[in-house]
């Protein structure tokens, strides 16, 4: 009897990359284990990121493995961030016109505030195997999250109550072995009882007991105290002096297809860097209210004109009115950056502006400003501008076919003014005559490239 061989369907790219990652870690002899969300590995990630525990002395080798993986599969290093708790590497690339991304969080211990709660060698004990992938024990899953929440004084989410009840029942001895030296026999026993009863989310420590926990934990490994605390302080200082986030703006004449391109670019950026990491703003930081609203509040103006569909409907103000408007908006850009934009960048956010001060230079009529170009440029030199600013360019006839508020000549003049900023190095030109996906891809590639440049520099410092 002839047996007909049925060809196996090709494996998804995500499965190929994940399988190769774990194979390379094993071949390299790197002690490692998945911390959480292992159930779907290596077929798919099944979570926002891959949390991996590695021995601290193998961190450099692990980064080399990830870098080689990216190179072999044509992926870009879209992000690299390191603090005292973890090293995060994000890989991204397009496969068959779709964006693929993989975020890997590398942990070398469980710690908080520069204090080690559990060292790697303790967490790598009693590993399980899932599809031949090493996974930390259930007791470590519980202790890693539990000790962190106790130390920061934040109650555990109630969704973990059933899981922790099961783990506490199955691994009571191992958990008590860790908690008793830190909390005392009575407190540790009370917490285990609450966990087993499904009440983990109801437990918090008083500030005094939290302090005792941190002091007792720190005292157990005095040799690690100073290096870890040094990393903690250095990381916090570095976040302030060299924020890891990014501010960018996207501009263009009405009818350039800017809004569609922005929407497509935002979708890709949210996929690569996370939904919560992307902040969208329009035109200015808006630390100050609109001038029309101020005029109305002070009784010097009428109703606020909210007709945003015709931004060029009003005539520019006179000399003094234009100077007043320019000064007011400049103050908003300056103060708004300090109190609204830079704090977000320090939080590793990507702030995307739909238009920015560049539009005030190229299209001052939109803001009712009638002043010489050199005055507007001079103010621009004094303002904190986005790290990346894009000009969406289309032919005047294309833009006019979409929106007829401006004439062909006016659109051509706007293009010329934006192109002048491109030549001065203030902006990057992005063509949008083809599918808008191409323009969006170009913007995202610039963003990934900027983060990739930072990543290569930071990873070289780690390797040195």
Residue pairs with C-beta under 8 A, 6 or more apart in sequence:
11 19
12 43
12 44
13 73
13 95
13 100
14 43
14 44
14 45
14 100
14 102
15 42
15 43
15 44
16 73
17 69
17 73
17 75
17 91
17 100
17 102
18 41
18 42
18 43
18 44
18 45
18 50
18 102
19 42
20 69
20 72
20 73
21 42
21 65
21 66
21 69
21 104
22 41
22 42
22 132
22 133
24 65
24 68
24 69
25 32
25 62
25 65
28 61
28 65
30 54
30 55
30 58
30 61
30 62
30 65
31 54
31 55
31 58
31 120
31 124
32 52
32 53
32 54
32 55
32 58
32 62
32 134
33 52
33 53
33 123
33 124
33 127
33 134
33 135
33 136
34 41
34 50
34 51
34 52
34 53
34 130
34 133
34 134
34 135
34 136
35 51
35 52
35 53
35 107
35 136
35 140
35 141
35 144
36 47
36 51
36 141
37 45
37 46
37 47
37 50
37 51
38 130
38 133
38 135
39 46
39 130
40 46
41 50
41 130
41 131
41 133
42 131
42 133
45 102
48 103
48 274
49 88
49 103
49 104
49 105
50 102
50 103
50 104
50 105
51 105
51 107
52 62
52 104
52 105
52 106
52 107
53 107
53 108
53 120
53 123
53 124
53 136
54 62
54 106
54 107
54 108
54 120
55 108
55 120
55 121
55 124
56 108
56 109
56 120
59 87
59 106
59 108
59 462
60 462
60 463
62 106
63 87
63 89
63 106
63 459
63 462
63 463
64 463
66 89
66 91
66 104
67 77
67 459
69 75
69 91
70 76
70 77
70 91
73 93
74 93
75 91
75 92
75 93
75 100
75 102
76 91
76 92
76 93
76 448
76 449
76 452
77 89
77 90
77 91
77 451
77 452
77 455
77 456
77 459
78 90
78 91
78 92
78 101
78 272
78 273
78 448
78 451
78 452
78 455
79 88
79 89
79 90
79 103
79 272
79 273
79 451
79 455
80 87
80 88
80 89
80 90
80 451
80 454
80 455
80 458
80 459
81 87
81 88
81 244
81 348
82 88
82 235
82 458
82 462
83 231
83 232
83 235
83 239
84 111
84 114
84 228
84 231
84 232
84 235
85 107
85 111
85 112
86 105
86 106
86 107
87 105
87 106
88 103
88 104
88 105
88 106
89 103
89 104
89 106
89 455
90 101
90 102
90 103
90 104
90 272
90 273
90 451
91 101
91 102
91 103
91 104
92 99
92 100
92 101
92 102
92 272
92 448
93 99
93 100
94 100
94 441
97 437
99 268
99 271
99 272
99 444
101 271
101 272
103 274
108 120
109 116
109 117
109 118
109 119
109 120
109 123
110 116
110 117
110 118
110 123
110 143
110 144
110 147
110 148
111 117
111 228
112 147
112 148
112 151
112 152
112 214
113 151
113 214
113 232
114 228
114 229
114 230
114 231
114 232
114 233
115 151
115 214
115 217
115 218
115 225
115 228
115 229
116 217
116 218
116 221
116 224
116 228
117 143
117 144
117 147
117 148
117 151
117 217
118 140
118 143
118 144
118 147
118 178
119 221
119 224
122 140
123 136
123 140
123 144
124 136
125 137
125 140
126 137
126 139
126 140
126 174
127 134
127 135
127 136
127 137
128 134
128 135
128 136
128 137
129 135
136 144
137 171
137 174
138 167
138 170
138 171
139 167
139 171
139 174
139 175
139 178
141 167
142 164
142 167
142 168
142 171
142 175
142 195
143 175
143 178
143 179
145 156
145 160
146 156
146 164
146 200
147 178
147 182
147 217
149 155
149 156
150 203
150 204
150 205
150 210
150 213
151 210
151 213
151 214
151 217
153 204
153 205
153 207
153 210
154 204
155 201
155 202
155 203
155 204
156 164
156 200
156 201
156 203
157 201
158 201
160 200
160 201
161 198
161 199
161 200
161 201
162 198
164 195
164 198
164 200
165 195
165 196
165 197
165 198
165 200
167 175
167 195
168 175
168 192
168 195
168 196
168 200
169 196
172 192
172 196
175 192
175 195
176 188
176 189
176 192
179 187
179 188
179 191
179 192
180 188
181 216
181 220
182 188
182 213
182 216
182 217
183 191
183 209
183 213
187 209
191 203
194 200
194 202
194 203
195 203
205 213
218 225
239 346
240 346
243 342
243 345
243 346
243 348
244 345
244 346
244 348
244 454
245 344
245 345
245 346
245 347
245 348
245 349
245 350
245 351
246 345
246 350
246 351
246 387
246 388
246 447
246 450
246 451
247 341
247 345
247 350
247 351
247 353
247 386
247 387
247 388
248 350
248 351
248 352
248 353
248 386
248 387
248 388
248 389
248 390
248 443
248 447
249 352
249 353
249 354
249 355
249 356
249 358
249 386
249 388
249 389
249 390
250 258
250 261
250 262
250 265
250 352
250 353
250 354
250 355
250 389
250 390
250 392
250 443
251 258
251 355
251 356
251 358
251 359
251 362
251 389
251 390
251 391
251 392
251 418
251 427
252 258
252 391
252 392
252 393
252 394
252 418
252 432
253 363
253 399
253 406
253 411
253 414
253 415
253 418
254 311
254 399
254 403
254 405
254 406
255 394
255 398
255 399
255 400
255 401
255 402
255 403
255 406
255 411
256 392
256 393
256 394
256 399
256 432
257 392
257 394
257 402
257 432
257 436
257 439
258 354
258 392
259 354
260 436
261 392
261 430
261 432
261 436
261 439
261 440
261 443
262 352
262 354
262 440
264 436
264 437
264 439
264 440
265 352
265 440
265 443
265 444
266 278
266 280
266 352
268 440
268 441
268 444
269 277
269 278
269 350
269 352
269 444
269 447
270 277
270 278
272 444
272 448
273 350
277 348
277 349
277 350
278 349
278 350
278 352
279 344
279 349
279 350
279 351
279 352
280 352
280 354
281 341
281 351
281 352
281 353
281 354
282 353
282 354
282 355
283 353
283 354
283 355
283 356
283 359
284 329
284 332
284 333
284 336
284 353
284 356
284 357
285 332
285 333
285 335
285 336
285 337
285 340
285 341
286 332
286 336
286 340
287 332
287 335
287 336
287 339
287 340
288 294
288 328
288 331
288 332
288 335
288 336
289 297
290 304
291 325
291 328
292 301
292 304
292 305
293 304
295 301
296 302
296 303
296 304
305 313
305 314
307 313
310 405
311 366
311 405
312 365
312 366
312 405
312 406
314 368
315 368
316 322
316 364
316 365
316 368
316 369
316 370
317 324
317 325
317 368
317 369
317 370
318 370
319 370
319 371
321 368
322 364
322 368
322 369
322 370
322 371
323 371
325 367
325 368
325 369
326 360
326 369
326 371
326 375
326 376
326 379
329 357
329 360
329 367
330 379
330 382
330 383
333 357
333 383
333 384
334 382
334 383
334 384
337 383
337 384
341 351
341 384
342 384
344 351
345 351
350 447
351 386
353 386
356 385
356 386
356 389
357 379
357 380
357 383
357 385
358 380
358 385
358 389
358 391
358 418
358 421
358 426
358 427
359 366
360 366
360 367
360 369
360 376
361 373
361 376
361 377
361 380
361 417
361 421
362 414
362 417
362 418
362 421
363 414
363 417
364 370
364 371
364 376
369 376
380 426
385 426
387 450
388 428
388 446
388 447
388 450
389 421
389 426
389 427
389 428
390 427
390 428
390 429
390 430
390 443
390 446
391 418
391 419
391 421
391 422
391 427
391 428
391 429
391 430
392 430
392 432
392 439
393 415
393 418
393 419
393 429
393 430
393 431
393 432
394 431
394 432
394 433
395 433
396 408
396 409
396 411
396 412
396 415
397 408
398 433
399 406
399 411
400 406
400 407
400 408
400 411
406 414
418 427
418 429
419 429
421 427
422 428
422 429
428 446
430 439
430 442
430 443
431 439
432 438
432 439
